[in-house]
């Protein structure tokens, strides 16, 4: 489901194009996808947003990476004519690197993988 400001106060400051699986399911149910490629674009956006917002090594990012691998296997099996290629971030932005170095101030159990504001 879409990320709320209660869950992640700065999410919409970081993420320009939010997308989530519930929104995608609704789009499928309503017949809003005109092509497989349009669907795959939204899938890539979900994973790119997770990678951009969450800290390297976070539980959320780890789960999303596993989910993407499972999805890739399903796509290869059921949609072999539609390759799935997503460029992954190799270098994290400075604002994330700063967060990682300050482990004393990170909250345990953070669902989105980012520091909570105090």
C-alpha positions in Angstrom: 0.0 0.0 0.0 1.1 3.6 -0.4 3.6 4.9 2.1 2.0 7.4 4.5 3.6 10.5 6.1 3.0 8.8 9.5 5.2 5.8 8.4 7.9 7.9 6.8 7.7 11.7 7.3 10.2 12.5 4.5 9.3 9.9 2.0 7.6 12.3 -0.5 10.6 14.7 -0.2 12.9 11.9 -1.3 10.6 10.0 -3.8 9.4 11.9 -6.8 7.3 9.0 -8.3 5.7 6.9 -5.6 4.4 3.4 -6.6 3.3 0.4 -4.6 1.9 -3.0 -5.2 -1.6 -2.2 -3.9 -1.9 0.7 -6.4 -0.6 -1.7 -9.1 -3.2 -4.3 -8.1 -5.9 -1.7 -8.3 -4.7 -0.6 -11.8 -4.8 -4.3 -12.9 -8.3 -4.8 -11.5 -9.5 -1.7 -13.3 -7.8 -2.6 -16.6 -5.6 0.5 -16.5 -2.5 -1.1 -17.8 -2.4 -0.9 -21.6 0.7 -3.0 -22.0 3.0 -5.4 -20.2 5.7 -2.8 -20.5 3.6 -0.2 -18.7 3.1 -2.8 -15.9 6.9 -3.5 -15.8 7.6 0.2 -15.6 5.6 0.4 -12.4 7.2 -2.7 -11.0 10.7 -1.2 -11.6 9.5 2.0 -9.9 8.5 0.1 -6.8 12.0 -1.4 -6.5 13.8 1.7 -7.5 11.9 3.7 -4.8 12.7 1.1 -2.2 16.4 1.2 -3.1 16.5 5.0 -3.1 14.7 5.6 0.2 15.9 2.7 2.4 19.4 2.4 3.8 21.8 -0.2 2.5 21.5 -3.3 4.7 18.0 -2.4 6.0 15.4 -5.1 6.5 13.0 -3.4 4.1 15.7 -3.3 1.3 16.7 -6.9 1.9 13.1 -8.0 1.6 12.6 -6.0 -1.6 15.7 -7.5 -3.2 14.4 -11.0 -2.5 11.0 -10.0 -3.8 12.5 -8.7 -7.0 14.4 -11.9 -7.5 11.2 -14.0 -7.1 9.4 -11.6 -9.5 12.2 -12.0 -12.0 11.9 -15.8 -12.0 8.1 -15.5 -12.4 8.5 -13.0 -15.3 11.0 -15.3 -17.1 8.6 -18.2 -16.8 5.3 -16.5 -17.7 6.4 -13.5 -19.8 9.6 -14.7 -21.6 9.2 -12.2 -24.4 9.3 -9.3 -22.0 12.8 -8.8 -20.5 13.0 -7.2 -17.1 16.1 -5.0 -16.7 16.4 -2.4 -14.0 19.5 -0.4 -13.4 20.4 -0.6 -9.7 22.1 2.2 -7.7 25.8 1.5 -7.2 26.4 4.6 -5.1 24.1 5.8 -2.4 23.4 9.5 -2.1 25.4 11.5 0.5 22.3 11.9 2.7 22.0 8.1 3.0 25.7 7.6 3.6 25.5 10.2 6.5 22.6 8.3 8.0 24.5 5.0 7.9 27.5 6.4 9.7 25.4 7.5 12.7 24.3 4.1 14.0 23.9 5.4 17.5 20.8 7.4 16.6 19.0 4.8 14.5 15.8 3.3 15.8 15.5 -0.4 16.1 12.5 -1.9 14.3 12.2 0.9 11.8 9.8 -0.4 9.2 11.0 1.7 6.3 14.7 1.4 7.0 15.3 5.1 7.5 16.0 6.9 10.8 13.1 8.3 12.6 13.1 11.9 13.4 13.3 12.7 17.1 
